[in-house]
Amino acid sequence: MPATERWKNVQRMNGVSPGIAYGRIKYVTTKADAVSVKQGDIVYAEYLSPPLVCAASKASGFIIAGHEADHAVSYLKECWKPCVLSEKSFKEGTEVTINGMTGNIFTGRKKIKEYQHHLPLQYKLKTKIYLHLSIPEIAEKAAALNTDGVGLLRTNLIIEATGKHPYDYFVKKKKQNELRQVLAQGIKRIAQAFAPKPVWIRTMDIPTDELAYFEGAQEKKEFNPLLGWRGIIRELQQPELLRIEYDAIADVLKTCKNIGIIYPLVRDVSEYREAKRMLRKHGIIPHRDIKVGSMFETPSAALQIEEFIEEGLDLAFIGMNDLTQYTLVAERTNPRMLTAYNPLHPAVLRLV
């Protein structure tokens, strides 16, 4: 530990997103709490969904009593926001300094030497390095890291930034063009920043408990949203959502040829086949006009890999977090299941 961090009033926790942040603790449990967050606040939450993270994006840093596999942690990493995981609670208004690299949380303001965490690759490696990047505002900074492209651009994060429900607001109010434009602008900015390197776009996969925070939401409560109506099955049952994304992608293809599509939470090759049929009907020929692949997050999809290849597959993207929880029946966000949640379990590795 650096000498500048050797203080007695320090809590050593788990740093999951690098950076130094100072501010006063602000509790966030509701959307109203999140939108009231201002620059200089350090958000503390026992649980934080990505829509609340997006609404609280002005915060300097985050302390979450969660797990590294949480969706919120993935979002914060992409935002380049400092984040520490901590089971310890803090009194609201307490001044703290957090180090998202070491996981240290200090009481009061501490001067800590901050290192440059986002440095460009100095050498080209035999193994290609791709980014997870879905925040258009940092596209140019991310492109300067000299990686091989974007392996996962989640339309979720662009949609979440609108604060509005993709179906209950945009579709039901007949504002599909508004959402299409937002998606097209966001995707295009990232694709242009990385061109000619590939940018893989994953279509929408937002669990119902997260969608419930959006303006206009009329989501029915599910007992286990991680096993619920999400991913490709929802987009096939609400095809208007997939059409909006296809419209946005068609717009981007007019000027950017370096994009591809991958579908989320596919359970069976028939779902992949139907999504490609809709793409073809939309005037975009899979594997000719655009590369097409699939996420492999379910054991059923992993066991059907040969059928996917026969169907035509440009990219097989393994989603380890979901593949682990579905294989081992260990919910990734449940602290009581951490001892069972093991990405290195032989059964998980065999599927990989």
N, C-alpha and C positions, 0 to 999 in steps of 0.2 A: 504494500500500500504506500502511495507517495507520502513523503514526510509532511506535506501540507494538509494531509487528512488525518493526522494522528491527534485527535481530540477525544476527550472523555465523553462529551455529550454527542455521541454518534451511535446510530442504529445501523448495523450492517445487514442489509437485506439483499434482494436479488435484482440486479440491474438488467433490464431487458431492452432498453433503447438508449443509446449513448447521448451524452450532453450534460451540461451543468445548468441548473435552473434554481432561481431564488424567488421566494414570494410567500404569501400568506395562504394557509390551508383554506380551501373552499370545498365544502361538502357538496357532492352532486348525487342526487338520487332520482330526480325527475327532469323532464325536459325544461321546465321553468328554471330549475337550478342551473342547467347547462347553458341556456341562452343568457343568463345573468353573469356568466363568467367573463372576467375582463383580463386584459394583459397584466401580467404580474401575479396572477393567482396560480397556486399549485392545487390542482384538482385532486381530491381524495374521494374514492368510491369503493364500496365493498364489491360492487359489480357495475360494469360499465359496458353498454352495448355500443357498437359503432355509430349509430345515429346520435347518441349522446356525446360521444367523442367529437363528432363533426360539429355539433352545436356548441361545444365547449372549446373549439379549436384556438381561441385567443389565449388560452392558458399557457403559462411558461413551461409547465411540466406536469406530470401526473404520478400519483401514487395509487396503486390498485391492489386490493386484496384478492388477487385472482391467480391465474395460471398462465404460463407462457404460451399455451396453445389457444388462449382466448382470442376471439375475433378482434376485440378492442386492442390487444397488444400488437397484432399484425397491422392494424390501422395506424397505430402510433409510430411503429417502425417506418412505415411508408411516409408518414408526415415528417419524419426526422425530429420528433418531439421526445425530450428526455422522459424516461419512465422507469419507475422502480416498483417491484412487487413487494408488498409488505402486509403481513397480518396484523401488525400493530396499528392501533387507531390513534389519531391525533386530534387535539381540540381545535375546533374551527377558529381561524384567525391566528393560529400559531405561526410564527415566522420560521421557515425551514429553508435549507439548501439541499438539493438532491443531486447526486451524481449517478446518471443513468448507466454509466460504464461499470463502476465498482459496486453499485447498489447501496452506497452510503447515504444516510439521511442525517443531516446535522440540524440541531436547534439553533436558530438565528442565522445571520448572514455570515458566510465563511468565504474567504478568498481562496479559490482553488484554481490552480493552473489548468486551463482547458486545452486539450489536445485536439488537433484537427482529425475528426473521426471519418470524414467522407473524402478520402484521398483517391485520385485516379490510379488505376492499375499502371504500374511502371513497366511491366513486362507482359507480353502476350503468352498465355499458357496453352498447353495442349488441350486442357479441359476448358470448354467455353463457359463463361460466367454471364448469367442473365439476371436482371433485376426484377423484383416485384415493384411495379410503379403504376399507381392509379391516380396520382395527384397532378393534374396538368400544370399547376402553378410552379412546380419544382422540376419540370421536364428538362429544361436547359441545364440546370445544375447537375441533375442526375446523368444527363448525356455526357457531361464533362468527365465522368468517372472512368470513361474509356472501357466500358464492358462490351459484351457482344450483342446487346439488345435487351428487350423487355420480354421476359418469359411469362409474365402474368400481369395483364392490365384488367383489373376487375371493374366492370361497368357499375357494380354496386356503389363504389365510392363516389363516382361522378353523380349518380342518381341521388345518393344520400346528401350531397352538398346542396341539392335543391330544397331539401326539407319536406318534399311533397311525395305522397304515395304514388308509385308508378302506375298503378291500375285505378285505384279508387279516386285519385285526383286527376291525373293526366288523361286516362282513357275515358272514364265516365264523364268528365267535363269536356270531352272532345278537344283536348289540348295536346294531342299526340305530336304535332309538329314542333311544339315548344320543347318537349322532352327530346325529340329527335335532334333538334339544333344544339341543345346542351351537350348531348352525347357526341355528336359529330365534331363540335368545336374542341371538346376535351380530348377525344381520341386523336384528332388531327394534330393538335399541338404536340402530343407525345410522339406520334409517328414521324412528324417532320423533324423534331429534335433529334431523333435517333436514326433517321434515314441515312444510308440504305439498310441499316441493321434491322432485323425482324422485330416486330411488336405483336405479341399474341394477346388477343382480346378474349376474355372469358365473359360469356353472357351472364345475365343476372342470377344471383343465388343469395337471396336475403330471407332468413327464417322469419316466420310470422310474428314472433315476439319482438323482433327488431322493427319490422314494418309497422307495428302498432304505434310507434312513436311519430310516424309521418303524418303530415297534414292531410285530412280527408280519410284516414285509415278506418276501415270497417272490418278488420281482421277478427275471425273467430279464435278464441283462446284455445291453444293446443297444450296438452299436458307435457309433451316432449317435442318442442319445435325442431330439435336437431334431427328427429326422425319424421318430421312433418312435411307439410306442403311447401317445398322449396326446390330450387335447382331446375333441371330441364323438365321435370314432370309438370311443374307449375306453368312454365312457359308454353308447353304443348297444350295444356288445358286452358290457358289464357293466351292464345296465339297473338293477340294484339301486342303483347309485350315483346315477343320475338320479332314481330314485324317492325316495331319501332327501332329496335336495335339493328335489324337488317337495313332499314332505311338509312340510319346513321352511317353504317359501314359502307353502304353504296355511295353515299356522299363523299366519304373519305377516300374511297377507291378511285375517284376521279382524279385525284392529285397525288395520292400516296399508294404505292404498290407493295409496300413492305409490311403489310398487316396480315394476320391470320386469325382464325376463329377457333376457340375451344369451348366445349359445352360442359357445364358443371353437374356434379352429382348424378351421373348417368348410371342407371341400374341395369340396363339391358341394351344390347346392340340395336334392338328395334327402335328405342328412343333416339339413338344417334342417327339411324337411318331416316326417321321421320323429320328430324331437325334439318337434315341435309336436303330432304325432299322439299321442305318449305323454302330453303335457301335457293334451290334451283328454280322453284316456282316464282321466286322474287326476282329472277333474272340474273342471279349470280351463280355461275357454275362451279360447284365444289371441286377443288384440286386443279382447276384450270384458271379461273378468275381470282381465286383466293385459296390459300392453304387452309385445311380444316383438320382439327384434331379433337381429342376428348380428354377430360379429366378422368383419372382412375382413382376414385375415392371409396368405392364400395367393393367388397369381396366378389360380388357377382360379376361386376365389370372386369375385374382383374382376371377372373377365371375364364372370361370370354375373349381374351386378348386376340386369339387367332381369328375369331369371327369379326372383330373390329378391323383387323388388318385386311381381311378379305373384302370388307365393305369399303376400304380406302381410308387410310389414316396417315396424316402428315406429321402428327405429334402425339405422343402418349405422355401426358403430364400426370405424374403421381402426386396425389394430395395426401401427404403422410399423416397429417392431423386427423382427418376424417377416416382414412383407411385404418388407422390404429384404433380409433374409438369404435368403429363398426365391427372390426374383426374381434376385438377383445371385450366387447360390450362394456366399455368403460367410458362414460361421458367425459369429454375433454375439459369441461368447465366445472366439474364437480370435485372439490378438494378432497372428499372422502375416497375418491377413486384414483388418486394419484399413484398409489402403489401398484395398481393394476394397469394404468395407462403407460405402456412401454413400447415406443416405436421400434425398439430393437428385439422385440419378442420374436422367436423363431417363426411363428405363424405369419406375422406381418412381413418379415423379411422373405419368406417363401412366396408370398403373393407379389412382393416387389420383384 
